[in-house]
Amino acid sequence: MSTQLLLGLKAVGAGAACSGLIGAGVGIGLIFGSLLRAYSVNPKLKNQLFAYAILGFALSEAIGLLALVMASIILFT
């Protein structure tokens, strides 16, 4: 297989692997949008809600980072 074709296929694979970053971005936006809505409904639970939001953020961001690592592995191996 030629090196140019292999490089092109790696770029396509890395781009497809980065599609997981879209879901992470949407998930983080939904988490913090819901956090603001929950603050407005019940401000007394601010600390507890913030802890849950940070947990959700961390889990969503982990999926995005996994997609980014997979894209890097595809490109540089």
matplotlib code that plots the C-alpha trace (Angstrom):
import matplotlib.pyplot as plt

x = [0.0, 1.4, 2.4, 0.1, -2.9, -2.1, -1.7, -5.0, -6.8, -5.2, -6.6, -10.1, -9.9, -8.7, -11.5, -14.1, -12.6, -13.0, -16.7, -16.9, -15.8, -19.1, -21.0, -18.8, -19.4, -23.1, -23.2, -21.2, -23.5, -26.6, -25.1, -24.4, -27.6, -29.5, -27.4, -28.4, -32.1, -31.8, -30.2, -33.1, -35.6, -33.9, -31.0, -30.6, -29.1, -26.3, -23.4, -24.9, -26.0, -22.6, -20.9, -23.2, -22.5, -18.8, -19.1, -21.2, -18.7, -15.8, -17.5, -18.5, -15.0, -13.4, -15.3, -14.1, -10.5, -10.8, -11.8, -8.9, -6.4, -7.8, -7.4, -3.8, -3.1, -4.5, -2.5, 0.9, 1.2]
y = [0.0, 3.4, 5.8, 8.6, 6.3, 5.2, 8.8, 9.7, 6.7, 7.6, 11.2, 9.9, 7.5, 10.2, 12.5, 9.8, 9.2, 12.9, 12.7, 11.6, 15.2, 16.5, 14.4, 15.5, 19.1, 18.7, 16.7, 19.3, 22.1, 20.1, 19.5, 23.1, 24.3, 21.9, 23.1, 26.7, 25.7, 23.7, 26.7, 28.9, 26.4, 25.5, 27.8, 26.1, 23.0, 24.9, 23.0, 19.5, 20.3, 21.7, 18.5, 16.4, 18.8, 18.4, 14.6, 14.7, 17.1, 14.8, 11.7, 13.6, 15.0, 11.6, 10.3, 13.3, 12.7, 9.1, 10.1, 12.5, 9.8, 7.4, 9.9, 10.5, 6.8, 6.4, 9.3, 8.6, 4.9]
z = [0.0, -0.9, 1.9, 0.5, 0.6, 4.1, 5.3, 3.8, 5.4, 8.7, 8.4, 7.6, 10.6, 12.9, 11.8, 12.4, 15.8, 16.7, 16.2, 19.9, 20.8, 19.4, 21.9, 24.8, 23.9, 23.7, 27.0, 28.8, 27.6, 28.7, 32.1, 32.9, 31.3, 33.6, 36.5, 35.9, 35.7, 38.9, 40.7, 39.7, 41.0, 44.3, 45.3, 48.7, 47.0, 45.3, 46.7, 46.2, 42.7, 41.8, 43.0, 40.8, 37.8, 38.2, 38.3, 35.1, 33.5, 34.4, 32.9, 29.7, 29.3, 29.8, 26.7, 24.7, 25.8, 24.9, 21.4, 21.1, 22.3, 19.8, 17.0, 18.1, 18.1, 14.6, 13.3, 14.9, 14.6]

ax = plt.figure().add_subplot(projection="3d")
ax.plot(x, y, z, "-o")
ax.set_aspect("equal")
plt.show()
